[in-house]
Amino acid sequence: MHSGCFAQYPNLPKFLIWGYWSSPMSYATNSLLINQFEGTPGGDAYLHAYGVQLMDKWENLYFLLGMLVGVRVLTYLALLFLQREKR
């Protein structure tokens, strides 16, 4: 829901904006839409109507890679420091 597929960014309630910015799918969707429609006739109007945040597509991909690395590091630290119960 937060990626912009069901509810576009301008139509999201103010208390759900955090979900849009924290969702990896929103960055992936924006990057794909910008790659497909930017610079085409009528494409910029479509992107504006869809509510795509016009960031550079590479910024979106770098953010996705950063999220991937961050989640992997947090998972590694959780597995390293959290102990399970001994039987």
N, C-alpha and C positions, 0 to 999 in steps of 0.2 A: 504494500500500500504506500509506503514512504518513498519508493523509488521514482514516482511520477507516472507510473503506468495507469493507475486507477484514479488517483487524485493528483492533479498538476500542482506544482509548487505555489502558484499564486492563490489557488483555491484551498490550500491546507489551512486548518484552524491554527491560530498562533501557538497553542499549546502542543502542537504536533510538529513544529518546525525542526525541533531537535532530532526527530526521527529521520527527516530528510537528509540532514547533514551528516548523521552518523551511519547511514545505510550505504554499504558498498555498492549496492545495486543502483543507487541514484547516480553515482559517479560513472559506473559502467554504461548505464543507459544514456546519460548526457554525452559521454565520449562517442558512443556509437551514433547517436543522432547528429551530433556536430560533424562527425566524419562523413555521414551520408548526405546531409542537407545543406551544409554551409557553402555558400558561393553559388548555389544553383538558383535558377529563376523561381521565385516564390519560396525558396527554402528558408530564407531568413525570416519571412513572415510566418512560416509554419513553426519554426523554432520559437519565435516570440509567442505565438498563440499557444503552443504546447507548454510554455513556461520553462524552457531550458535555460539554465544559467549559462550565459555565454562566456565560459572560461576556455582556455586553450585545451584541446583534447589531450595534450601531453601532460598538462597539470592534473587532469583527472586520472590518467594512468599512473603518474608518479604517486598520487595520493593512494590509489589502490595498492600499489607495490608497498608503500609505507605501512598501510593497514595490514597487509599480509605478513610483513616482517614483524610488526608489532605484536600481532596475535601469536605468531610462532614463538617469539621471545617470551611472552607472557605464559604460554602453554608450557614451554621448557622450564621456566622458573616455578610454575605451579607443580609440575611433576618432580622437580628437584627438591623442593622444600616442603611440600605437603606430604605427610606420611600417612600411609593407610594403616588400618588396624591389623595387628598381628593376630594370627589364629592360634 
